[in-house]
Amino acid sequence: MDADFFVDRSPDDPAWGHGTAPATGGVRLHYVRQGQGIPILLLHGWPGFWYDWRRVIPALAREADAIAPDLRGFGVSDKPDLAPREGYTPDVHAADLLALLDHLQLPSAVVVGYDVGSRVAQVLARRAPERVRALVLFAPSYPGFGARRFEPAAQAEFWYQHFHNIPQADRLIGHDRETVRLYLEYFYDHWVGRKDSVRPRELEHIVDVYARPGAVRASIAWYRARAGAAFAPPTPQPPEPPIPHPTTVLWGELDPIFPPSWADRLGEYFPRHTLRVLPGVGHFVPFEAPEAVLEAIRAACSGAPAPSA
């Protein structure tokens, strides 16, 4: 089906190819799936859901099996009422995705992720390396950030992660649809380099999803599990081993929360990586630079290095 057919489609439109699958602990994950070929698992960020990939899925589906789940707590996936550190950690999300691959009878996939999805993708690659063919990550949150994430300039950008840990945060953000809109508008402006990549109608669709009962609370459980980049682990952690998979990294030149200078230690943790910095692009690479995303995925599928800028 022509990718242009989907340009103005609501995320609820059946044409996207919705499905549900069992995850861990009785949770059910929602996903969108289109196409045939090499499985590509597309992992969204915050504040998003599978719809982050709206400019990628239709074109990718012409040549691959594109699968974009809502992580638990996001979109229309289940939102279990569990303590965040019990039900919303990167390890739990990774376990959910393994269950999804099992349900779909897929032995492995190319895993693509950014923001929250980039962290979960790395856990998945370390936990079940045989299930990951290659990684494509966008400005990934990785151990090489080191102490830079605690410097004042970085913490000034990470304010929202601390705010999300205030007990009243979800009620303040989710008080009504207008408060949801006001909050999300900040991120869909400040984090975006290519401002025309988020049209008013698209923002309305995102607000619709986050304004549903319990949506804000469940989505920020990730931060309440202390899984964000702004926090030190409660106890010293052993060094994380390098990920041996071929890894393509795209990094927005204008990303305000993860500046591209933080890519300088990628080689320590991804010894088979290729880096491309995207001029004029901010944090939301999937819909700011969909053509670059498609090129990177194609390269990962073929085993070739990603195209250079």
Contacts in CASP RR format, 6 or more apart in sequence:
PFRMAT RR
TARGET T0000
AUTHOR 0000-0000-0000
METHOD contacts of the structure
MODEL  1
MDADFFVDRSPDDPAWGHGTAPATGGVRLHYVRQGQGIPILLLHGWPGFW
YDWRRVIPALAREADAIAPDLRGFGVSDKPDLAPREGYTPDVHAADLLAL
LDHLQLPSAVVVGYDVGSRVAQVLARRAPERVRALVLFAPSYPGFGARRF
EPAAQAEFWYQHFHNIPQADRLIGHDRETVRLYLEYFYDHWVGRKDSVRP
RELEHIVDVYARPGAVRASIAWYRARAGAAFAPPTPQPPEPPIPHPTTVL
WGELDPIFPPSWADRLGEYFPRHTLRVLPGVGHFVPFEAPEAVLEAIRAA
CSGAPAPSA
1 15 0 8 1.000
1 34 0 8 1.000
1 58 0 8 1.000
1 61 0 8 1.000
2 58 0 8 1.000
3 58 0 8 1.000
3 59 0 8 1.000
3 62 0 8 1.000
5 15 0 8 1.000
5 58 0 8 1.000
6 15 0 8 1.000
6 16 0 8 1.000
6 54 0 8 1.000
6 57 0 8 1.000
6 58 0 8 1.000
8 201 0 8 1.000
9 15 0 8 1.000
9 16 0 8 1.000
10 205 0 8 1.000
11 49 0 8 1.000
11 50 0 8 1.000
11 51 0 8 1.000
11 54 0 8 1.000
11 205 0 8 1.000
11 209 0 8 1.000
16 32 0 8 1.000
16 34 0 8 1.000
16 57 0 8 1.000
17 32 0 8 1.000
17 33 0 8 1.000
17 34 0 8 1.000
18 30 0 8 1.000
18 31 0 8 1.000
18 32 0 8 1.000
19 30 0 8 1.000
19 31 0 8 1.000
19 32 0 8 1.000
19 33 0 8 1.000
20 28 0 8 1.000
20 29 0 8 1.000
20 30 0 8 1.000
20 31 0 8 1.000
21 28 0 8 1.000
21 29 0 8 1.000
21 31 0 8 1.000
21 69 0 8 1.000
21 99 0 8 1.000
21 100 0 8 1.000
21 103 0 8 1.000
21 104 0 8 1.000
22 28 0 8 1.000
22 29 0 8 1.000
22 99 0 8 1.000
22 103 0 8 1.000
23 29 0 8 1.000
23 72 0 8 1.000
23 77 0 8 1.000
23 78 0 8 1.000
23 95 0 8 1.000
23 96 0 8 1.000
23 97 0 8 1.000
23 99 0 8 1.000
23 100 0 8 1.000
24 92 0 8 1.000
24 95 0 8 1.000
24 96 0 8 1.000
24 99 0 8 1.000
25 80 0 8 1.000
26 78 0 8 1.000
27 72 0 8 1.000
27 77 0 8 1.000
27 78 0 8 1.000
27 80 0 8 1.000
27 96 0 8 1.000
28 77 0 8 1.000
28 78 0 8 1.000
29 69 0 8 1.000
29 70 0 8 1.000
29 71 0 8 1.000
29 72 0 8 1.000
29 77 0 8 1.000
29 78 0 8 1.000
29 96 0 8 1.000
29 99 0 8 1.000
29 100 0 8 1.000
30 50 0 8 1.000
30 69 0 8 1.000
30 70 0 8 1.000
30 75 0 8 1.000
30 76 0 8 1.000
30 77 0 8 1.000
31 50 0 8 1.000
31 67 0 8 1.000
31 68 0 8 1.000
31 69 0 8 1.000
31 70 0 8 1.000
31 100 0 8 1.000
32 50 0 8 1.000
32 53 0 8 1.000
32 57 0 8 1.000
32 66 0 8 1.000
32 67 0 8 1.000
32 68 0 8 1.000
32 69 0 8 1.000
33 65 0 8 1.000
33 66 0 8 1.000
33 67 0 8 1.000
33 68 0 8 1.000
33 104 0 8 1.000
34 57 0 8 1.000
34 58 0 8 1.000
34 60 0 8 1.000
34 61 0 8 1.000
34 66 0 8 1.000
35 61 0 8 1.000
35 62 0 8 1.000
35 64 0 8 1.000
35 65 0 8 1.000
35 66 0 8 1.000
36 64 0 8 1.000
36 65 0 8 1.000
37 63 0 8 1.000
37 64 0 8 1.000
37 65 0 8 1.000
38 64 0 8 1.000
38 65 0 8 1.000
38 109 0 8 1.000
38 110 0 8 1.000
38 133 0 8 1.000
38 301 0 8 1.000
39 64 0 8 1.000
39 65 0 8 1.000
39 67 0 8 1.000
39 101 0 8 1.000
39 104 0 8 1.000
39 106 0 8 1.000
39 108 0 8 1.000
39 109 0 8 1.000
39 110 0 8 1.000
40 60 0 8 1.000
40 64 0 8 1.000
40 65 0 8 1.000
40 66 0 8 1.000
40 67 0 8 1.000
40 109 0 8 1.000
40 110 0 8 1.000
40 112 0 8 1.000
40 297 0 8 1.000
40 301 0 8 1.000
41 67 0 8 1.000
41 69 0 8 1.000
41 97 0 8 1.000
41 101 0 8 1.000
41 109 0 8 1.000
41 110 0 8 1.000
41 111 0 8 1.000
41 112 0 8 1.000
42 50 0 8 1.000
42 52 0 8 1.000
42 53 0 8 1.000
42 56 0 8 1.000
42 57 0 8 1.000
42 66 0 8 1.000
42 67 0 8 1.000
42 68 0 8 1.000
42 69 0 8 1.000
42 112 0 8 1.000
42 113 0 8 1.000
42 286 0 8 1.000
43 69 0 8 1.000
43 71 0 8 1.000
43 97 0 8 1.000
43 111 0 8 1.000
43 112 0 8 1.000
43 113 0 8 1.000
43 114 0 8 1.000
43 116 0 8 1.000
43 117 0 8 1.000
43 118 0 8 1.000
43 120 0 8 1.000
43 121 0 8 1.000
44 50 0 8 1.000
44 51 0 8 1.000
44 52 0 8 1.000
44 53 0 8 1.000
44 68 0 8 1.000
44 70 0 8 1.000
44 71 0 8 1.000
44 74 0 8 1.000
44 113 0 8 1.000
44 114 0 8 1.000
44 115 0 8 1.000
44 116 0 8 1.000
44 117 0 8 1.000
44 286 0 8 1.000
45 52 0 8 1.000
45 113 0 8 1.000
45 114 0 8 1.000
45 115 0 8 1.000
45 116 0 8 1.000
45 117 0 8 1.000
46 74 0 8 1.000
46 115 0 8 1.000
46 116 0 8 1.000
46 219 0 8 1.000
46 220 0 8 1.000
46 222 0 8 1.000
47 184 0 8 1.000
47 187 0 8 1.000
47 188 0 8 1.000
47 206 0 8 1.000
47 210 0 8 1.000
47 219 0 8 1.000
48 74 0 8 1.000
48 75 0 8 1.000
48 206 0 8 1.000
48 209 0 8 1.000
48 210 0 8 1.000
48 219 0 8 1.000
49 70 0 8 1.000
49 74 0 8 1.000
49 75 0 8 1.000
49 76 0 8 1.000
49 206 0 8 1.000
49 209 0 8 1.000
50 68 0 8 1.000
50 69 0 8 1.000
50 70 0 8 1.000
50 75 0 8 1.000
51 205 0 8 1.000
51 206 0 8 1.000
51 209 0 8 1.000
52 68 0 8 1.000
52 114 0 8 1.000
52 284 0 8 1.000
52 286 0 8 1.000
52 287 0 8 1.000
53 66 0 8 1.000
53 68 0 8 1.000
53 286 0 8 1.000
53 287 0 8 1.000
54 202 0 8 1.000
54 287 0 8 1.000
55 286 0 8 1.000
55 287 0 8 1.000
55 290 0 8 1.000
56 66 0 8 1.000
56 286 0 8 1.000
56 287 0 8 1.000
56 290 0 8 1.000
56 293 0 8 1.000
56 294 0 8 1.000
56 297 0 8 1.000
57 66 0 8 1.000
57 68 0 8 1.000
59 290 0 8 1.000
59 294 0 8 1.000
60 66 0 8 1.000
60 294 0 8 1.000
60 297 0 8 1.000
63 298 0 8 1.000
64 297 0 8 1.000
64 301 0 8 1.000
65 106 0 8 1.000
67 100 0 8 1.000
67 104 0 8 1.000
67 109 0 8 1.000
69 77 0 8 1.000
69 97 0 8 1.000
69 100 0 8 1.000
70 76 0 8 1.000
70 77 0 8 1.000
71 77 0 8 1.000
71 93 0 8 1.000
71 96 0 8 1.000
71 116 0 8 1.000
71 117 0 8 1.000
71 120 0 8 1.000
72 78 0 8 1.000
72 79 0 8 1.000
72 80 0 8 1.000
72 87 0 8 1.000
72 88 0 8 1.000
72 92 0 8 1.000
72 93 0 8 1.000
72 96 0 8 1.000
72 218 0 8 1.000
73 79 0 8 1.000
73 80 0 8 1.000
73 88 0 8 1.000
73 215 0 8 1.000
73 218 0 8 1.000
73 219 0 8 1.000
73 221 0 8 1.000
74 218 0 8 1.000
74 219 0 8 1.000
75 209 0 8 1.000
75 215 0 8 1.000
76 209 0 8 1.000
79 214 0 8 1.000
79 215 0 8 1.000
79 217 0 8 1.000
79 218 0 8 1.000
80 87 0 8 1.000
82 88 0 8 1.000
84 221 0 8 1.000
84 222 0 8 1.000
84 224 0 8 1.000
84 225 0 8 1.000
84 226 0 8 1.000
85 224 0 8 1.000
85 225 0 8 1.000
85 226 0 8 1.000
86 92 0 8 1.000
87 221 0 8 1.000
87 225 0 8 1.000
88 218 0 8 1.000
88 221 0 8 1.000
88 222 0 8 1.000
88 224 0 8 1.000
88 225 0 8 1.000
88 227 0 8 1.000
89 225 0 8 1.000
89 227 0 8 1.000
90 119 0 8 1.000
90 120 0 8 1.000
90 123 0 8 1.000
90 227 0 8 1.000
91 123 0 8 1.000
91 127 0 8 1.000
93 116 0 8 1.000
93 117 0 8 1.000
93 120 0 8 1.000
93 123 0 8 1.000
94 120 0 8 1.000
94 123 0 8 1.000
94 124 0 8 1.000
94 127 0 8 1.000
94 128 0 8 1.000
95 127 0 8 1.000
97 120 0 8 1.000
97 124 0 8 1.000
98 124 0 8 1.000
98 127 0 8 1.000
98 128 0 8 1.000
98 131 0 8 1.000
101 107 0 8 1.000
101 108 0 8 1.000
101 109 0 8 1.000
101 131 0 8 1.000
107 130 0 8 1.000
107 131 0 8 1.000
108 130 0 8 1.000
108 131 0 8 1.000
108 132 0 8 1.000
108 133 0 8 1.000
109 131 0 8 1.000
109 132 0 8 1.000
109 133 0 8 1.000
110 132 0 8 1.000
110 133 0 8 1.000
110 134 0 8 1.000
110 135 0 8 1.000
110 136 0 8 1.000
110 297 0 8 1.000
110 300 0 8 1.000
110 301 0 8 1.000
111 121 0 8 1.000
111 124 0 8 1.000
111 125 0 8 1.000
111 132 0 8 1.000
111 133 0 8 1.000
111 134 0 8 1.000
111 135 0 8 1.000
111 136 0 8 1.000
112 121 0 8 1.000
112 135 0 8 1.000
112 136 0 8 1.000
112 137 0 8 1.000
112 293 0 8 1.000
112 297 0 8 1.000
112 300 0 8 1.000
113 120 0 8 1.000
113 121 0 8 1.000
113 136 0 8 1.000
113 137 0 8 1.000
113 138 0 8 1.000
113 140 0 8 1.000
114 137 0 8 1.000
114 138 0 8 1.000
114 139 0 8 1.000
114 140 0 8 1.000
114 283 0 8 1.000
114 284 0 8 1.000
114 285 0 8 1.000
114 286 0 8 1.000
115 138 0 8 1.000
115 139 0 8 1.000
115 141 0 8 1.000
115 283 0 8 1.000
116 222 0 8 1.000
116 227 0 8 1.000
118 137 0 8 1.000
118 138 0 8 1.000
118 139 0 8 1.000
118 140 0 8 1.000
118 141 0 8 1.000
118 142 0 8 1.000
119 140 0 8 1.000
119 141 0 8 1.000
119 227 0 8 1.000
119 228 0 8 1.000
121 132 0 8 1.000
121 135 0 8 1.000
121 137 0 8 1.000
121 140 0 8 1.000
122 135 0 8 1.000
122 137 0 8 1.000
122 140 0 8 1.000
122 142 0 8 1.000
122 243 0 8 1.000
124 131 0 8 1.000
124 132 0 8 1.000
125 132 0 8 1.000
125 135 0 8 1.000
125 243 0 8 1.000
125 245 0 8 1.000
126 240 0 8 1.000
126 241 0 8 1.000
126 243 0 8 1.000
129 244 0 8 1.000
129 245 0 8 1.000
132 245 0 8 1.000
133 245 0 8 1.000
133 300 0 8 1.000
134 245 0 8 1.000
134 246 0 8 1.000
134 247 0 8 1.000
134 248 0 8 1.000
134 300 0 8 1.000
134 301 0 8 1.000
134 303 0 8 1.000
135 243 0 8 1.000
135 245 0 8 1.000
135 246 0 8 1.000
135 247 0 8 1.000
135 248 0 8 1.000
135 270 0 8 1.000
135 300 0 8 1.000
136 247 0 8 1.000
136 248 0 8 1.000
136 249 0 8 1.000
136 250 0 8 1.000
136 293 0 8 1.000
136 296 0 8 1.000
136 297 0 8 1.000
136 300 0 8 1.000
137 247 0 8 1.000
137 248 0 8 1.000
137 249 0 8 1.000
137 250 0 8 1.000
138 249 0 8 1.000
138 250 0 8 1.000
138 251 0 8 1.000
138 252 0 8 1.000
138 285 0 8 1.000
138 286 0 8 1.000
138 293 0 8 1.000
139 249 0 8 1.000
139 250 0 8 1.000
139 251 0 8 1.000
139 252 0 8 1.000
139 255 0 8 1.000
139 258 0 8 1.000
139 260 0 8 1.000
139 283 0 8 1.000
139 285 0 8 1.000
140 249 0 8 1.000
141 228 0 8 1.000
141 229 0 8 1.000
141 258 0 8 1.000
142 265 0 8 1.000
142 266 0 8 1.000
142 269 0 8 1.000
142 270 0 8 1.000
143 239 0 8 1.000
143 240 0 8 1.000
143 265 0 8 1.000
143 269 0 8 1.000
144 262 0 8 1.000
144 265 0 8 1.000
144 266 0 8 1.000
144 268 0 8 1.000
144 269 0 8 1.000
145 229 0 8 1.000
145 258 0 8 1.000
145 262 0 8 1.000
148 154 0 8 1.000
148 262 0 8 1.000
149 155 0 8 1.000
149 158 0 8 1.000
149 229 0 8 1.000
149 230 0 8 1.000
150 232 0 8 1.000
154 230 0 8 1.000
154 257 0 8 1.000
155 230 0 8 1.000
157 256 0 8 1.000
157 257 0 8 1.000
158 229 0 8 1.000
158 230 0 8 1.000
158 257 0 8 1.000
160 187 0 8 1.000
161 223 0 8 1.000
161 228 0 8 1.000
161 229 0 8 1.000
161 230 0 8 1.000
161 231 0 8 1.000
162 230 0 8 1.000
163 169 0 8 1.000
164 170 0 8 1.000
164 220 0 8 1.000
164 223 0 8 1.000
164 224 0 8 1.000
165 223 0 8 1.000
165 224 0 8 1.000
169 220 0 8 1.000
170 214 0 8 1.000
170 216 0 8 1.000
170 217 0 8 1.000
170 220 0 8 1.000
172 179 0 8 1.000
173 179 0 8 1.000
173 180 0 8 1.000
173 183 0 8 1.000
173 216 0 8 1.000
173 220 0 8 1.000
174 180 0 8 1.000
174 183 0 8 1.000
174 210 0 8 1.000
174 211 0 8 1.000
174 216 0 8 1.000
176 211 0 8 1.000
177 207 0 8 1.000
177 211 0 8 1.000
180 207 0 8 1.000
180 210 0 8 1.000
180 211 0 8 1.000
180 216 0 8 1.000
181 203 0 8 1.000
181 207 0 8 1.000
181 211 0 8 1.000
184 203 0 8 1.000
184 206 0 8 1.000
184 207 0 8 1.000
184 210 0 8 1.000
185 203 0 8 1.000
188 198 0 8 1.000
188 203 0 8 1.000
188 206 0 8 1.000
188 284 0 8 1.000
189 195 0 8 1.000
190 256 0 8 1.000
191 255 0 8 1.000
191 256 0 8 1.000
191 257 0 8 1.000
191 282 0 8 1.000
191 283 0 8 1.000
191 284 0 8 1.000
192 198 0 8 1.000
192 282 0 8 1.000
192 283 0 8 1.000
192 284 0 8 1.000
192 288 0 8 1.000
193 254 0 8 1.000
193 280 0 8 1.000
193 281 0 8 1.000
193 282 0 8 1.000
193 283 0 8 1.000
193 288 0 8 1.000
194 280 0 8 1.000
194 281 0 8 1.000
194 282 0 8 1.000
194 288 0 8 1.000
194 289 0 8 1.000
197 284 0 8 1.000
197 287 0 8 1.000
197 288 0 8 1.000
198 284 0 8 1.000
198 287 0 8 1.000
209 215 0 8 1.000
210 216 0 8 1.000
210 219 0 8 1.000
222 228 0 8 1.000
226 233 0 8 1.000
226 234 0 8 1.000
229 257 0 8 1.000
229 258 0 8 1.000
240 269 0 8 1.000
242 267 0 8 1.000
242 268 0 8 1.000
242 269 0 8 1.000
242 270 0 8 1.000
242 271 0 8 1.000
243 269 0 8 1.000
243 270 0 8 1.000
244 271 0 8 1.000
244 272 0 8 1.000
245 272 0 8 1.000
246 272 0 8 1.000
246 273 0 8 1.000
246 300 0 8 1.000
246 303 0 8 1.000
247 270 0 8 1.000
247 272 0 8 1.000
247 273 0 8 1.000
247 274 0 8 1.000
248 273 0 8 1.000
248 274 0 8 1.000
248 276 0 8 1.000
248 296 0 8 1.000
248 299 0 8 1.000
248 300 0 8 1.000
248 305 0 8 1.000
248 306 0 8 1.000
249 263 0 8 1.000
249 266 0 8 1.000
249 270 0 8 1.000
249 273 0 8 1.000
249 274 0 8 1.000
249 275 0 8 1.000
249 276 0 8 1.000
250 276 0 8 1.000
250 277 0 8 1.000
250 278 0 8 1.000
250 285 0 8 1.000
250 289 0 8 1.000
250 292 0 8 1.000
250 293 0 8 1.000
250 296 0 8 1.000
250 306 0 8 1.000
251 258 0 8 1.000
251 260 0 8 1.000
251 263 0 8 1.000
251 275 0 8 1.000
251 276 0 8 1.000
251 277 0 8 1.000
251 278 0 8 1.000
252 260 0 8 1.000
252 277 0 8 1.000
252 278 0 8 1.000
252 280 0 8 1.000
252 281 0 8 1.000
252 282 0 8 1.000
252 283 0 8 1.000
252 285 0 8 1.000
252 288 0 8 1.000
252 289 0 8 1.000
253 260 0 8 1.000
253 277 0 8 1.000
253 278 0 8 1.000
253 279 0 8 1.000
253 280 0 8 1.000
253 281 0 8 1.000
253 282 0 8 1.000
254 280 0 8 1.000
254 281 0 8 1.000
254 282 0 8 1.000
255 281 0 8 1.000
255 282 0 8 1.000
255 283 0 8 1.000
256 282 0 8 1.000
256 283 0 8 1.000
257 283 0 8 1.000
258 283 0 8 1.000
260 277 0 8 1.000
263 275 0 8 1.000
263 277 0 8 1.000
266 273 0 8 1.000
266 275 0 8 1.000
267 273 0 8 1.000
274 299 0 8 1.000
274 305 0 8 1.000
274 306 0 8 1.000
276 292 0 8 1.000
276 296 0 8 1.000
276 306 0 8 1.000
276 307 0 8 1.000
276 308 0 8 1.000
276 309 0 8 1.000
277 309 0 8 1.000
278 285 0 8 1.000
278 288 0 8 1.000
278 289 0 8 1.000
278 292 0 8 1.000
278 309 0 8 1.000
279 309 0 8 1.000
281 288 0 8 1.000
281 289 0 8 1.000
281 292 0 8 1.000
282 288 0 8 1.000
285 292 0 8 1.000
285 293 0 8 1.000
286 293 0 8 1.000
292 307 0 8 1.000
295 306 0 8 1.000
295 307 0 8 1.000
296 306 0 8 1.000
296 307 0 8 1.000
299 305 0 8 1.000
299 306 0 8 1.000
299 307 0 8 1.000
300 306 0 8 1.000
END
